[in-house]
Amino acid sequence: MAMFSRRKKNDVVRSDAAASAPDPSAPDPSAFDRAAASVPSAPAEAESTPTPPAEQEARAAPTVGISVGTFQGIGAATILRDDHADAAPPPVRPPAPAEAPAATETVPGLRDNVLLRESVATLPENPRPVDLLNVARQVLQGNVFLRVKGDARSLLSAGRELPFAVAGQGDTQFVLAYSSGAAMQDSLRADGDTGTSAMGQSSLSVIKLVLGGPYAGLIIDPSSTPAPVILPRELLQHAVDDGDENAAIKTLLAGRRTDATAHEVVNAMMGAPLWIAANRAAVDQPMGIAESRTPDGDRFLEVFSHPLEVLALGRGDTPVAVRAAQLGAALAADEGITGLLFNPGGPWLRVVRSDLMPVIALAP
């Protein structure tokens, strides 16, 4: 059983670079700062809590376990650690679509976070940590819905506190969030508590709500199958620390494409944190930078808006932070590079050299 935690009306959460580049061919082993973050079992409300039920299904549903390394600081690296990595090969996913699915409203008036909804819906029967990271990366864009006891609009107009749904056990509480109107309807059918309403918030605002309070993390779509997704506080903290406060590139890639999209992404990358993927083809070989090649032989350096985008590919790559000027230098030094491929896990975008001249101009 869950409870409703009160949120005040005025508690709305709003959502000189390094001179030299890190050498991806010889990374500092000390940068690999590992810290395990285990997800607890799905929480439940303490029996003594006198609040009405809201998410009883969150107590009994199975959860997805995760163990990840930290990723923090410029040039710091992250390694996804999976205790079952030797027991099974990485999951095979279909090719990622270039563009996000069309916007939908499974409940009229509530615009779904389609990318987040689909990442939860496509979780396999036995999810791996990399599958959870695929969900986590899609939380960094769009909106989610909070469930409020009573009418949220009337409460806001009256200056009242907003009691939003949480699930907890003892002193541990998780904020409940929904990727779509349909996900919220599933919860309503599960607990029968119709005296609630939906309040849409940007996903980043909800993450900051969790981090600004005593909460242990975020539960996405608690009635989903095969499991609700629990994102622990530590993962959310690192996601915010290493991300762009406005998620500019991620938002552009998730939005409707126009003739100006490539130009807008180039403008956004000038001041945004960027990442590349480094790995070794063999143990005794130096680190190399990931690039993608088309059937025609065009070469695109892979660039990521967040280290989670690298980790969610499940290739064992190491995220390495870079600046736009460093990418410009790489393009200037190798005219055989056709351009940049942003977020190959999808939605992705190829930007060709002719559109990257402002970036190349930054090269020393």
C-alpha positions in Angstrom: 0.0 0.0 0.0 1.2 3.5 -0.7 0.6 6.9 0.8 0.3 10.5 -0.3 3.1 12.9 0.6 2.2 16.5 0.8 3.9 19.0 -1.5 3.5 22.8 -1.0 2.2 24.9 -3.8 5.4 26.9 -3.9 7.6 23.8 -4.0 7.5 23.6 -7.8 10.9 22.5 -9.1 12.1 24.2 -12.2 13.7 22.5 -14.2 36.4 27.8 -18.3 36.3 24.4 -20.1 39.5 22.3 -19.7 42.3 23.5 -21.9 43.3 20.1 -23.1 41.3 17.0 -24.0 41.4 13.8 -22.1 43.5 11.3 -24.1 41.0 8.5 -24.9 43.8 6.2 -26.0 45.4 6.2 -22.6 42.7 6.8 -19.9 43.7 7.1 -16.3 42.7 3.9 -14.4 42.0 6.0 -11.3 39.1 7.6 -13.2 37.2 4.3 -13.0 35.4 5.1 -9.8 33.0 2.1 -9.1 30.3 2.1 -6.6 27.5 -0.5 -6.4 24.0 0.8 -6.1 21.5 -2.0 -5.4 17.8 -1.5 -5.9 15.7 -2.7 -3.0 12.6 -4.8 -3.4 9.4 -2.9 -4.3 8.4 -0.9 -1.2 5.1 -0.8 0.6 3.4 1.6 3.0 3.8 0.9 6.7 0.5 -0.5 8.2 0.3 2.3 10.7 0.0 5.0 8.0 -3.6 6.2 8.1 -3.6 7.6 4.5 -5.8 6.1 1.8 -4.4 3.4 -0.5 -3.1 4.5 -3.9 -0.6 2.0 -5.3 -1.2 -1.4 -3.7 0.2 -3.1 -6.8 3.6 -1.5 -6.2 4.1 -3.7 -3.1 3.7 -7.0 -4.8 5.2 -6.4 -8.2 8.7 -7.7 -9.0 11.5 -5.2 -9.5 14.5 -4.8 -11.7 17.8 -5.0 -10.0 20.7 -2.8 -10.9 24.3 -2.4 -10.1 26.2 0.5 -11.7 29.4 2.4 -11.3 29.4 6.1 -10.7 29.9 8.5 -13.5 31.0 11.9 -12.3 33.2 14.8 -13.3 34.8 15.8 -16.6 36.7 12.9 -18.1 35.5 10.5 -15.5 34.6 7.1 -16.8 31.7 4.8 -16.0 31.5 1.0 -16.2 28.2 -0.8 -16.1 28.7 -3.9 -13.9 26.3 -6.8 -14.4 26.8 -9.8 -12.1 25.3 -12.0 -14.8 27.4 -10.7 -17.7 29.2 -14.0 -18.1 26.1 -16.1 -17.9 24.3 -14.6 -21.0 25.1 -12.6 -24.0 24.0 -9.0 -24.2 20.4 -8.5 -25.3 19.8 -8.1 -29.0 17.7 -5.1 -29.8 16.2 -4.1 -33.1 17.9 -1.1 -34.9 17.0 2.1 -33.1 14.6 4.4 -35.0 16.0 7.8 -36.0 12.9 9.7 -34.9 10.7 9.4 -31.8 7.3 7.8 -32.3 4.4 10.2 -32.9 3.0 12.0 -29.9 0.0 10.3 -28.4 -2.6 10.8 -25.7 -3.8 7.4 -24.4 -6.1 9.4 -22.1 -7.4 12.6 -23.8 -5.7 15.7 -22.3 -2.7 13.8 -21.0 0.2 13.8 -23.4 2.2 10.6 -23.1 6.0 10.4 -22.7 6.1 8.0 -25.6 9.8 7.2 -25.4 9.6 6.5 -21.7 6.4 4.5 -22.1 7.9 2.3 -24.8 11.1 1.7 -22.9 9.1 0.3 -20.0 6.7 -1.6 -22.1 9.5 -3.4 -24.0 11.4 -4.7 -20.9 12.1 -8.4 -21.3 10.8 -11.1 -19.0 14.1 -11.2 -17.2 15.5 -7.6 -17.4 19.2 -7.0 -17.1 20.8 -3.8 -15.6 21.4 -2.5 -19.1 17.6 -2.7 -19.8 17.0 -0.5 -16.7 19.5 2.0 -18.0 17.7 2.1 -21.2 14.6 3.3 -19.3 16.7 5.7 -17.2 18.0 7.5 -20.3 14.5 8.2 -21.5 13.5 9.8 -18.1 15.9 12.6 -19.1 13.4 14.1 -21.5 9.7 14.9 -21.8 7.2 14.9 -19.0 5.8 12.4 -16.5 2.6 12.5 -14.4 2.3 12.5 -10.6 -0.8 11.2 -8.9 -2.4 13.7 -6.5 -5.1 13.0 -3.9 -8.0 15.2 -4.8 -8.2 17.7 -7.6 -4.7 19.1 -8.3 -6.0 22.2 -10.1 -8.4 23.2 -7.3 -5.7 22.5 -4.7 -3.2 24.8 -6.6 -5.8 27.5 -7.0 -6.6 27.4 -3.3 -2.9 27.5 -2.3 -3.2 24.1 -0.7 -0.4 21.5 -0.4 -0.4 18.8 -3.0 -0.5 15.3 -1.6 1.2 13.2 -4.3 1.5 9.4 -4.3 4.5 7.7 -2.9 5.2 4.1 -2.0 7.2 3.3 1.1 8.2 1.0 3.9 9.1 2.5 7.2 11.2 5.6 6.6 11.9 4.7 3.0 9.7 6.4 0.4 9.7 6.3 -3.4 7.9 8.9 -5.5 5.5 7.3 -8.0 5.5 8.6 -11.6 3.7 7.6 -14.7 4.8 7.7 -18.4 1.2 8.0 -19.8 -2.4 8.4 -19.0 -2.9 4.6 -19.6 -0.3 3.8 -17.0 -2.2 5.9 -14.5 -5.5 4.2 -15.4 -3.9 0.8 -14.8 -3.1 2.0 -11.2 -6.7 3.3 -10.8 -8.1 -0.1 -11.8 -5.7 -1.8 -9.5 -6.6 0.1 -6.3 -10.0 1.5 -7.0 -9.1 4.9 -5.5 -10.9 7.3 -8.0 -10.5 10.4 -5.8 -7.2 11.3 -7.4 -6.0 13.4 -10.3 -3.0 13.7 -12.6 -0.4 16.5 -12.5 2.0 16.7 -15.4 5.6 17.8 -14.7 8.8 17.8 -16.7 10.8 14.6 -15.9 13.8 16.6 -14.8 11.6 18.6 -12.3 10.3 15.3 -10.8 13.9 14.0 -10.5 14.8 17.2 -8.7 11.8 16.8 -6.5 13.1 13.4 -5.5 16.6 14.6 -4.8 15.3 17.7 -2.9 13.3 15.5 -0.5 13.9 12.5 1.7 13.0 10.0 -1.1 14.9 6.9 -1.9 14.2 7.1 -5.6 11.5 7.0 -8.3 9.1 4.2 -9.4 8.0 4.4 -13.0 4.6 2.9 -13.9 4.1 0.8 -10.8 1.5 -1.4 -12.5 3.6 -2.2 -15.5 4.6 -5.8 -16.5 6.8 -7.7 -16.1 8.0 -5.3 -13.5 7.8 -1.7 -12.3 11.0 0.2 -12.8 12.8 1.5 -9.7 15.4 4.2 -10.3 17.4 4.6 -7.1 18.4 8.0 -5.7 22.1 7.5 -6.4 21.5 6.8 -10.1 19.2 9.9 -10.3 21.8 12.1 -8.6 24.5 11.0 -11.0 22.1 11.5 -13.9 21.5 15.1 -12.9 25.2 15.8 -12.1 26.4 14.7 -15.5 23.6 16.0 -17.6 22.6 19.3 -19.3 20.2 21.1 -17.0 17.9 21.8 -19.9 18.5 18.5 -21.7 18.7 20.6 -24.9 20.1 18.0 -27.3 18.1 15.1 -25.9 14.9 17.2 -26.2 15.7 18.2 -29.8 16.3 14.6 -30.8 13.0 13.5 -29.2 11.0 16.3 -30.8 9.5 16.7 -34.3 12.2 17.0 -37.0 12.4 20.0 -39.2 15.0 21.4 -41.7 16.4 23.4 -38.8 16.9 20.5 -36.4 20.6 19.8 -37.4 21.4 23.5 -37.0 19.6 23.6 -33.6 21.6 20.6 -32.4 24.9 22.2 -33.5 24.0 25.3 -31.6 23.0 23.3 -28.5 26.3 21.3 -28.5 28.4 24.5 -28.2 27.6 24.8 -24.4 26.3 21.4 -23.5 28.2 18.5 -21.9 29.0 15.9 -24.5 30.4 12.4 -24.4 32.1 9.9 -26.6 32.4 6.1 -26.3 35.8 4.5 -25.8 36.7 0.8 -25.9 39.3 -1.7 -26.8 39.0 -4.0 -29.8 41.2 -6.5 -27.8 42.7 -6.5 -24.3 46.2 -5.8 -25.6 45.1 -2.9 -27.9 44.8 0.8 -27.0 41.5 2.5 -26.4 39.7 3.6 -29.5 36.7 6.0 -30.1 33.4 4.5 -31.4 32.3 5.6 -34.8 29.5 4.4 -37.1 29.9 3.6 -40.8 27.1 3.5 -43.4 26.9 0.9 -46.1 28.4 3.6 -48.4 31.4 3.9 -46.2 30.6 7.2 -44.6 32.1 7.6 -41.2 30.4 9.3 -38.3 31.9 9.8 -34.8 29.4 8.8 -32.2 28.5 11.6 -29.8 26.2 11.2 -26.7 24.2 13.7 -24.8 24.7 11.8 -21.5 26.8 8.9 -20.2 23.6 6.9 -19.7 23.2 7.0 -23.5 26.6 5.2 -23.8 25.9 2.6 -21.0 22.4 1.8 -22.3 23.9 0.4 -25.5 25.3 -2.5 -23.5 28.6 -2.6 -25.5 30.9 -2.2 -22.5 32.0 1.2 -23.7 33.5 3.8 -21.4 31.9 7.3 -21.5 34.5 10.0 -21.9 33.5 13.7 -21.5 34.5 16.0 -24.4 33.8 19.6 -25.5 32.6 20.9 -28.8 36.1 22.3 -29.5 37.6 18.9 -29.1 35.2 17.4 -31.6 36.0 20.3 -33.9 39.7 19.4 -33.7 39.0 15.8 -34.5 36.9 16.8 -37.6 39.6 19.2 -38.7 42.4 16.6 -38.3 40.6 13.9 -40.3 38.7 15.0 -43.4 37.6 11.4 -43.9 35.1 11.8 -41.0 31.7 12.5 -42.6 30.1 14.0 -39.5 28.7 13.2 -36.1 26.0 10.7 -35.1 24.2 11.8 -32.0 22.7 9.3 -29.5 22.9 6.1 -31.7 20.6 4.3 -29.2 17.8 6.5 -30.6 16.2 8.8 -31.4 19.4 9.6 -33.3 20.6 12.2 -35.8 23.4 12.3 -38.3 24.9 15.8 -38.8 27.2 16.1 -41.8 30.4 18.1 -42.0 28.9 21.0 -43.9 26.6 21.6 -41.0 29.4 21.4 -38.5 31.5 24.3 -39.7 30.8 26.3 -36.5 32.2 23.4 -34.5 35.2 22.9 -36.8 35.9 26.6 -36.4 36.5 26.1 -32.7 39.5 23.8 -33.3 42.7 25.4 -32.1 
